[in-house]
Amino acid sequence: MAQKHLSAMIGPSILNADLSILANEAKRLVQCGADYLHLDVMDGHFVPNLTFGHPVVKCLRSKVESFFDVHMMVANPEKWVKPMADAGVQQYTFHIEATEHPLELINSIKESGMKVGIAVKPKTSVETILPYIDHADMILIMTVEPGFGGQKFMSDMMPKVAFLRSKFKSLNIGVDGGVSPSNIDQSAKAGANMIVSGSAVIKSDDPKGVISTLKSVVEQYLHQAPV
């Protein structure tokens, strides 16, 4: 993988936003400093919850100027690559646990013009994704069990982040689940540079301040790291 400069990027999850005015909520997050938007797609099979699919994403795309990263918590991620590409998604993040043919899926995503994200559930060993890292644009370490927002941050996932950062200095490493200003230092210190934060941003009276705090802490540790 080519050496590159890592940036601190904050991607609010819109899962707990007011879905009746989702476009307005998304625009508000962008105006508050979001670097990208994290769109949680759940099918009720891979995870017990059900959210939204490509028709909603396509509607958002027509109204919101931002980088869209869809987190595909679905049983058949291969099925939705083309619909999501057609909806204007820039990054397609699938779960390693959801596919038996990761490389074929990765190639399909790239051929559709999207970047590749690979997500790992808490109980899945990080070694599972090592064969595919050179093909990925981002690795997403889940710090809660996927499926519902508002869960408590799992600090015992930080060794996964630290392991990846020690091996891959220029890899985009994300964390997702329960991340807030009160625990961001753990993710930042371990080496994460892409931060998904839902409830902490959405439910705050000062989402701009929360995003700014998260980003500044990550930047502080990035500048310390010999990347």
C-alpha positions as CSV (number, residue, x, y, z in Angstrom):
1,M,0.0,0.0,0.0
2,A,1.4,3.4,-1.0
3,Q,2.4,5.7,1.9
4,K,0.0,8.5,2.5
5,H,-0.7,11.2,5.0
6,L,-3.5,10.3,7.4
7,S,-6.2,12.8,8.3
8,A,-8.5,12.9,11.3
9,M,-12.0,12.4,9.9
10,I,-15.3,12.5,11.8
11,G,-18.3,10.7,10.3
12,P,-21.5,11.2,12.3
13,S,-23.9,8.3,12.1
14,I,-27.4,9.4,11.2
15,L,-29.0,6.3,12.8
16,N,-30.3,8.2,15.7
17,A,-31.2,11.4,13.8
18,D,-34.8,12.5,13.2
19,L,-35.6,10.2,10.2
20,S,-38.6,12.3,9.3
21,I,-36.3,15.2,8.3
22,L,-33.2,13.1,7.4
23,A,-31.9,15.4,4.6
24,N,-32.1,18.4,6.9
25,E,-30.4,16.5,9.7
26,A,-27.6,15.4,7.3
27,K,-27.1,18.9,6.0
28,R,-26.9,20.1,9.6
29,L,-24.2,17.6,10.4
30,V,-22.2,18.7,7.4
31,Q,-22.5,22.3,8.4
32,C,-21.3,21.3,11.9
33,G,-18.0,20.0,10.5
34,A,-18.6,16.4,9.5
35,D,-15.9,15.1,7.2
36,Y,-18.3,12.4,5.9
37,L,-21.6,10.8,6.7
38,H,-21.9,7.2,8.0
39,L,-25.1,5.6,6.8
40,D,-26.1,2.5,8.7
41,V,-27.9,0.0,6.5
42,M,-29.4,-2.9,8.3
43,D,-31.5,-5.7,6.9
44,G,-33.0,-7.4,9.9
45,H,-31.0,-10.6,9.2
46,F,-27.3,-9.9,9.7
47,V,-28.4,-7.7,12.6
48,P,-31.8,-7.7,14.4
49,N,-32.6,-4.1,13.5
50,L,-34.0,-2.7,10.2
51,T,-33.2,0.8,8.9
52,F,-33.1,2.0,5.3
53,G,-31.8,1.0,1.9
54,H,-30.6,2.5,-1.4
55,P,-33.8,4.4,-2.2
56,V,-33.3,6.6,0.9
57,V,-29.6,6.9,0.2
58,K,-30.4,8.0,-3.4
59,C,-32.8,10.7,-2.1
60,L,-30.2,12.0,0.4
61,R,-27.6,12.1,-2.4
62,S,-29.7,14.5,-4.4
63,K,-29.9,16.9,-1.5
64,V,-26.7,16.5,0.6
65,E,-23.1,17.4,-0.5
66,S,-20.9,15.0,1.5
67,F,-18.9,11.8,1.3
68,F,-21.3,8.9,1.9
69,D,-19.9,5.8,3.6
70,V,-22.6,3.1,3.8
71,H,-22.0,0.6,6.6
72,M,-23.7,-2.5,5.2
73,M,-24.9,-4.6,8.1
74,V,-26.6,-7.0,5.7
75,A,-26.6,-10.8,5.1
76,N,-25.8,-10.6,1.4
77,P,-23.6,-7.6,0.8
78,E,-22.9,-8.6,-2.8
79,K,-26.6,-8.0,-3.7
80,W,-26.5,-4.3,-2.9
81,V,-23.2,-3.1,-4.5
82,K,-24.7,-1.9,-7.8
83,P,-27.8,-0.3,-6.2
84,M,-25.6,1.6,-3.7
85,A,-23.2,2.7,-6.5
86,D,-26.2,3.9,-8.5
87,A,-27.4,5.8,-5.5
88,G,-24.2,7.8,-5.4
89,V,-22.3,6.2,-2.5
90,Q,-18.6,6.8,-2.4
91,Q,-17.5,4.0,0.1
92,Y,-19.1,0.6,0.6
93,T,-18.2,-0.9,3.9
94,F,-19.2,-4.6,4.3
95,H,-18.8,-7.0,7.2
96,I,-16.1,-9.6,6.8
97,E,-18.5,-12.0,8.6
98,A,-21.2,-11.6,6.0
99,T,-19.4,-12.9,2.9
100,E,-17.7,-16.2,1.9
101,H,-15.9,-14.5,-1.1
102,P,-14.3,-11.3,0.2
103,L,-12.0,-10.7,-2.8
104,E,-14.8,-11.1,-5.3
105,L,-16.9,-8.6,-3.3
106,I,-14.0,-6.2,-3.1
107,N,-13.4,-6.4,-6.8
108,S,-17.1,-5.8,-7.5
109,I,-17.1,-2.7,-5.2
110,K,-14.1,-1.3,-7.0
111,E,-15.5,-2.0,-10.4
112,S,-18.6,0.0,-9.4
113,G,-16.4,3.0,-8.7
114,M,-16.6,2.9,-4.9
115,K,-14.0,2.7,-2.2
116,V,-13.8,-0.4,0.0
117,G,-14.3,-0.6,3.7
118,I,-14.2,-3.8,5.7
119,A,-15.9,-4.0,9.1
120,V,-15.1,-6.4,11.9
121,K,-17.5,-7.3,14.7
122,P,-16.2,-7.4,18.3
123,K,-16.0,-11.2,18.5
124,T,-14.2,-11.6,15.2
125,S,-10.4,-11.8,15.3
126,V,-8.7,-8.9,13.5
127,E,-6.4,-11.5,11.9
128,T,-9.4,-12.5,9.7
129,I,-9.0,-9.4,7.6
130,L,-5.2,-9.4,7.2
131,P,-5.3,-11.0,3.7
132,Y,-7.5,-8.3,2.4
133,I,-6.0,-5.1,3.9
134,D,-4.0,-4.2,0.8
135,H,-7.3,-4.2,-1.2
136,A,-9.2,-2.0,1.3
137,D,-9.4,1.8,1.7
138,M,-10.5,1.5,5.3
139,I,-10.9,-1.0,8.1
140,L,-13.7,-0.4,10.6
141,I,-13.3,-1.8,14.1
142,M,-16.7,-2.2,15.8
143,T,-16.6,-1.0,19.4
144,V,-20.2,-2.2,20.0
145,E,-22.2,-5.1,18.7
146,P,-23.7,-3.9,15.4
147,G,-27.4,-3.4,15.2
148,F,-28.4,-0.6,17.5
149,G,-27.3,2.9,18.4
150,G,-26.6,4.2,21.9
151,Q,-24.5,1.3,23.2
152,K,-21.6,1.5,25.5
153,F,-18.1,1.8,24.0
154,M,-16.1,-1.4,24.3
155,S,-12.6,-0.3,25.3
156,D,-11.3,-3.9,25.0
157,M,-11.4,-3.5,21.2
158,M,-8.5,-1.0,21.3
159,P,-5.9,-3.8,21.0
160,K,-7.3,-4.5,17.5
161,V,-6.8,-0.9,16.5
162,A,-3.3,-0.7,18.0
163,F,-2.3,-4.0,16.2
164,L,-3.4,-2.7,12.9
165,R,-1.8,0.7,13.3
166,S,1.5,-1.0,14.3
167,K,1.5,-3.0,11.1
168,F,-0.1,-0.6,8.7
169,K,1.1,3.0,9.3
170,S,-0.9,4.6,6.4
171,L,-4.1,2.6,6.7
172,N,-7.4,4.4,7.4
173,I,-8.6,2.8,10.6
174,G,-12.1,3.5,11.8
175,V,-13.9,2.9,15.1
176,D,-17.7,2.7,15.3
177,G,-19.9,2.4,18.4
178,G,-20.3,4.4,21.6
179,V,-17.5,6.9,20.7
180,S,-17.8,10.2,22.5
181,P,-15.6,13.0,23.8
182,S,-15.3,11.1,27.1
183,N,-13.5,8.2,25.5
184,I,-12.1,9.5,22.2
185,D,-8.6,9.5,23.7
186,Q,-8.6,5.7,23.8
187,S,-9.4,5.3,20.1
188,A,-7.0,8.1,19.1
189,K,-4.2,6.8,21.2
190,A,-4.6,3.3,19.8
191,G,-4.3,4.8,16.3
192,A,-7.8,5.3,14.8
193,N,-8.1,8.2,12.5
194,M,-11.7,7.8,11.2
195,I,-14.2,8.2,13.9
196,V,-17.9,7.3,13.7
197,S,-20.0,8.9,16.4
198,G,-23.7,8.7,16.5
199,S,-25.5,9.5,19.8
200,A,-22.7,11.8,21.2
201,V,-23.1,14.1,18.2
202,I,-26.7,13.7,17.3
203,K,-28.1,14.2,20.8
204,S,-25.8,17.0,21.8
205,D,-26.9,20.6,22.1
206,D,-23.6,21.5,20.5
207,P,-22.9,19.0,17.8
208,K,-20.3,21.3,16.2
209,G,-18.4,21.4,19.5
210,V,-18.5,17.6,19.8
211,I,-17.2,17.1,16.3
212,S,-14.5,19.6,16.9
213,T,-13.4,18.0,20.1
214,L,-13.3,14.5,18.6
215,K,-11.2,15.8,15.6
216,S,-8.8,17.8,17.7
217,V,-8.0,14.8,20.0
218,V,-7.4,12.5,17.0
219,E,-5.2,15.1,15.3
220,Q,-3.2,15.4,18.5
221,Y,-2.3,11.7,18.5
222,L,-1.8,11.6,14.7
223,H,0.8,14.3,15.0
224,Q,2.6,12.3,17.7
225,A,2.6,9.1,15.7
226,P,5.5,8.4,13.3
227,V,3.2,8.0,10.3
